[in-house]
Amino acid sequence: MSLLTILEFPDPRLRTVAEPVEQVNDEVRRLVDDLFETMYAAKGIGLAATQVDVHRRVLVVDVSEDRSDPQVFINPEILHRAEPGPTQEGCLSVPGIYDDVERPTHIRVRALGRDGRQFELEAKGLMAVCIQHEMDHLQGKLFVDYLSELKRQRIRKRLDKERKLRASRPAQSEAGVPVI
């Protein structure tokens, strides 16, 4: 397994639309393993392949407190969405930023699992929000796209400033709150 580099907003590669996976093979399973390793190391609860500059329709999620419920979604599609409601989101590609987004908190999704078999899942609450958030990444969309242009500009400036600060300091480990 490998720890992968997570792209950060406003990197244009985050806007790439992911291609469907034609066959779930060892290469795809290795990507899944790398995504989990990267997500857990970053203290996240979801990660899409697009965020690590692999433009395939693969995402992983684990919203459990103890990392005991890893979920894999290959070529996911939403079959049903309930009425949207407000949720607060963060993102590993937009570190340290949290804001309210309107999303359904109850969905039905169909995807392929790590074994290549198709399944359907009824997801509620945080799991539903997380799946939709990661599926947006596969379409080249970020949660900040749901915010006003003014907020996006402020976020971009803040992240640029923080990147410059990090680049001028010696490398340090960062402790963080789990984000999607």
N, C-alpha and C positions, 0 to 999 in steps of 0.2 A: 504494500500500500504506500501511497505517496501523499504528502501534504501539498495541496495545490494553492496557487496564489489567487486570492479573490480580487476581482476587478472592482474598482471604486468609481462611483458617480463623480464626474460626468464622462467617464471613459466611453468613447463611441462604440466599442465592441459590445457593451451591454445592450445596445439597440439592435443587435443582430437577431433575426428571427431564426429559431432553431429548426433543424431538419428532423423529420421523423426517423426513428430507428427502424431499419429494415429487418434486422434479425438480432435477437438477444443472444449474444455470444460471449466468449471469455473477455473480449475487449470491453464490451458494455458492462459486464459484471465487475471488471477491474475499475472502470469509471465509477460505478456505484460505490464500491468500497472506498475509493479515493474521496468521493463526495462526502461520505459519512465521516471519514477521518478528518477531513478539512472542516466540516460543519461542527463536529464535536470540539476540535481544537480551538475554533473561533467562538465557542460558547453559543452557537446558533441552534435553532430548532427546525430550520429548513434551508435547503440550498439547491439551486438549479444549475445544471451544467453550463448554461450561458454565463453564469457569474464567475466561472473559472476558465472562460474563453474556449469552451468546448460547445459547439453549437448543434447539439443533439437534444431531442425532446426527452430528457431524463431529469428527474428531480427526486430528492430524498427529504423525508420529514421524520422528526421524532420529537413530539411535544411532551413526552413523559418527563417527570422530574429526575428520574434516575437513568435515563438513556436506555430504557428497557423495551421500547416499542418502535424500532426502526421500520419505516414504511418506504417502499420504493414505488415510484410511478413512472412508467415508460410510456411515451405517447399518450399522456392523459387527455381526457376530454370530459367536460362537465355535461351531464345529462339533464340535471335539474338544479335550479337555484331558488331558494326562498326569497322573501322580501329582504332587501338590504337594510342594514342597521349600522350604527357607528361602531368602529373598532379602532383601537390604537395599534399602530404598526411601527416597526423599526426594520432595519435591513442590514445584513452584513456588507452590502455594497454601498451603503450610506451610513457609515459608522457613527454612532452617538446621536443620531437624529430619530425622533419619534413624533408622530402626528396622527391625527384622526383621519380615517378613511371610511367611506361607506362601502360595505361588502355584505353579501348574504352570510349568515352564520349557520346555514344549513344547506348542504349541497349533496348531490349524488354524482359520483365520478366513476368513469371507466378507464382502465389502464392495463398495461402489462406489468407483471411483477418481475422480480429478479430472475425467476425461473422461466420467463417468457410466456407464462400463462395469463390469459385475460381474466380480470376480476372487476367487480363493481363494489363500491364502498359508499355507505351513507356516512357523511362527516358532519359533525356539529361543532359549534364553538370555535375554539382556537385551532383545531385541526382543519376545519372548513376554511377559515381565514388563511391559514398557512398554505394550504394547497393552492388556493386562488392566487395568493401572492407569488408563489413560485411559478405557477403557470403563466402569470403575467411576464415574468422574466423570459420564459421560452418564446414569448411574442415580442420581446424587445421593449417591454414596458416596465417601469419602476413605480413603486408606491408614490414617489414624489410627483409623478405625472398627474395624480389625483389632486394635487395641491395647486394653489394659485401660482402664477408666474413669479410674483414678488417673493413668495416663500421659497420657490426653487432657486431664484437668484441668491437669496440670503444663504441657503444651504450650500450652494456651490462655493460662495465666497468663504464661508466658515470652513468647509472641508479643504479648500485650497490653502487657507491659512494654517490649518492643523497639519497638513502634509508638509508644508515648508518648515514648520516647527519640528516635526518628527525627523525630517531630513537633516536638520542642523544639530540634533542631539544624538548621543550614542544610542544604539539599539537597546530597548527595554521591553520586558514582557508587559502586556496590557491585560488588566483584569476588566471584565465587562459583564454586563447584564445580558442574559440570553435574548437574542433578537432573531427575527425571522430571516 
